Amino acid sequence: MTARTAKSKSAAKKTQAAQADVHALYERAVQDPGSDVKFFNRIYKKLRGHDPVSLREDFCGTAVLCAEWVKSGADRTALGVDLSQETINWGLEHRIVPAGRNVASRVSLLCADVREVKKPKVDIACALNFSYYCFKRRDELLDYFRAVHAGLAKDGLFFLDLLGGTEAIVEGSTDNDHGDFIYRWEQARFDALTHDFLCHIHFLFPDGSKLLEAFTYDWRLWMAPELRDLLLEAGFSKVHAYWEKTNAEGEGTGVFYEPDYVENQEIWWTYLAAER
């Protein structure tokens, strides 16, 4: 290695992109576990009349939601399931263990296929950030929903989020500025015949460095009526669709309600809740 090459490599290592942690960036850009916990608790209590205790987070990634759930109640427990042991290990090191012994003792993380885990029975199961879109075929998604149903307590609820709107089916990208980095969501390809779509997450930094395709998703964009039909076929008794209220400026308020009718928008995101 020449001195010039070594110097160039040393300089490259000092870029913001080279020093960034993609898991921490993802959490900041995509997740809001505190809001999810509040929403789950409010809807569960409204439908069931008492507070939920146990949570299962499918496709848990770093398990930051599991940690937040357990922190929200002294008797609460959480199970996180994900296929990536590397990501689970990161979550243990950076989110679960640092939360303290009391929290860590009530969180279990399992590297497994979410379709194979049906115990222990939990009050709430969830699949967020459109993670279940990885199941492209109807039979695959139905198998997953049946597994979730089997893993719920008798009064359990299953929460999932979904994406839609006219811009959800076109190629393009959107930027969200987080101050010390820009989160770019790119829809690179969409197939109108199958609803297969390829998406990337990029991170851009003030020094000009970039983490391109930090995460890539090869998904199928499932529609709300399809999901409702599959959940009912899987054995769920009722499916609720929620919509976020907006203020005078059209911004989301964090308050969700069950609408009778929703006019389509350029882009939208919301929750479904299925009763066992």
Secondary structure, 3 states (H helix, E strand, C coil): CCHHHHHHHHHHHCCHHHHCCHHHHHHHHHCCHHHHHHHHHHHHHHHHCCCCCEEEEECCCCCHHHHHHHHCCCCCEEEEEECCHHHHHHHHHHHHHHHCHHHHCCEEEEECCHHHCCCCCEEEEEECCCHHHHCCCHHHHHHHHHHHHHCEEEEEEEEEEEEECHHHHCCEEEEEECCCCEEEEEEEEECCCCCEEEEEEEEECCCCCEEEEEEEEEEECCCHHHHHHHHHHCCCCEEEECEEEECCCCCEEEEEECCCCCCCCCCEEEEEEEEC
